[in-house]
Amino acid sequence: MTLAKAKDLREFSAEELTQRAAALRKELFELTQKREVGQLDRPHRMRQIRREIAQIMTVKNEKKS
């Protein structure tokens, strides 16, 4: 899965952004659990998810103002 571009994220509604962020947070939680157990096979994915969540939050804040 590739990172979404900011311009693509701006096309989503605020509700869609919220849902996407929630799904990514859930995936991040699951990856964190796997890391603790030692079963994480793609550690770079955690960084990608954190970045995408940050992009989503930035776009949401832009839409607020």
Secondary structure in CASP SS format (residue, H / E / C, confidence):
PFRMAT SS
TARGET T0000
AUTHOR 0000-0000-0000
METHOD secondary structure of the structure
MODEL  1
M C 1.00
T C 1.00
L C 1.00
A C 1.00
K C 1.00
A H 1.00
K H 1.00
D H 1.00
L H 1.00
R C 1.00
E C 1.00
F C 1.00
S C 1.00
A H 1.00
E H 1.00
E H 1.00
L H 1.00
T H 1.00
Q H 1.00
R H 1.00
A H 1.00
A H 1.00
A H 1.00
L H 1.00
R H 1.00
K H 1.00
E H 1.00
L H 1.00
F H 1.00
E H 1.00
L H 1.00
T H 1.00
Q H 1.00
K H 1.00
R H 1.00
E H 1.00
V H 1.00
G C 1.00
Q C 1.00
L C 1.00
D C 1.00
R C 1.00
P C 1.00
H H 1.00
R H 1.00
M H 1.00
R H 1.00
Q H 1.00
I H 1.00
R H 1.00
R H 1.00
E H 1.00
I H 1.00
A H 1.00
Q H 1.00
I H 1.00
M H 1.00
T H 1.00
V H 1.00
K H 1.00
N H 1.00
E H 1.00
K H 1.00
K H 1.00
S C 1.00
END
